[in-house]
Amino acid sequence: MLSALYAVYSVDKKVLPEFIEVYFTSDNRLNDYLRPIVNKGAKNTLLVSDEGALIGKVIFPPDIKEQQAIVSFFSRIDSSITVHEQRVEKLRSMKKAFLEKMFVTAQ
């Protein structure tokens, strides 16, 4: 069940839902699209009307294969970032352990 507070839109058959996710992942693109159509509510909530959401121009490649290639490309980059983040975390843990062993205080 979905709350009535959220609008639900269906995707045109010519556009992959995964491509839309990749497209709007960019902060600049999301902000450039949303900033003009968002209004602040009384409690600092962000409000977008159904009509407003449809005003912004969004340009997608017309070819589904091209959209899929773009999705795959960014998916591989995300996977690579995750692997490197895990490696960095392991190296930070090693550094911490080495520092603790290096500066042992006498009891």
RAHU-V745433 format. One line per field, one symbol per residue. ss: DSSP state (H for helix, E for strand, L for the rest). phi: phi as a letter, one per 20 degrees, with the letter a starting at -180 (. if undefined). psi: psi as a letter, one per 30 degrees, with the letter a starting at -180 (. if undefined). A space follows every 50 residues. Layout:
BEGIN
ss->???
phi->???
psi->???
END
This chain:
BEGIN
ss->LLLLLLLLLLLLLLLLHHHHHHHHHLHHHHHHHHHHHLEELLLLLEELLH HHHLLLLLLLLLLHHHHHHHHHHHHHHHHHHHHHHHHHHHHHHHHHHHHH HHLLLLL
phi->.dfffdecdeeffecfgfffffgeffgffffffegfdedeefdmeedcfg fffefgecddffegffgfffgfgfffffffffffffffffffffgfffff ffdfefe
psi->kkkffkkkklkkfgkkeeeeeeegekeeeeeeeeeffkkkaehglkkkle eeffekkkklkfkeeeeeeeeeefeeeeeeeeeeeeeeeeeeeeeeeeee eehkkk.
END
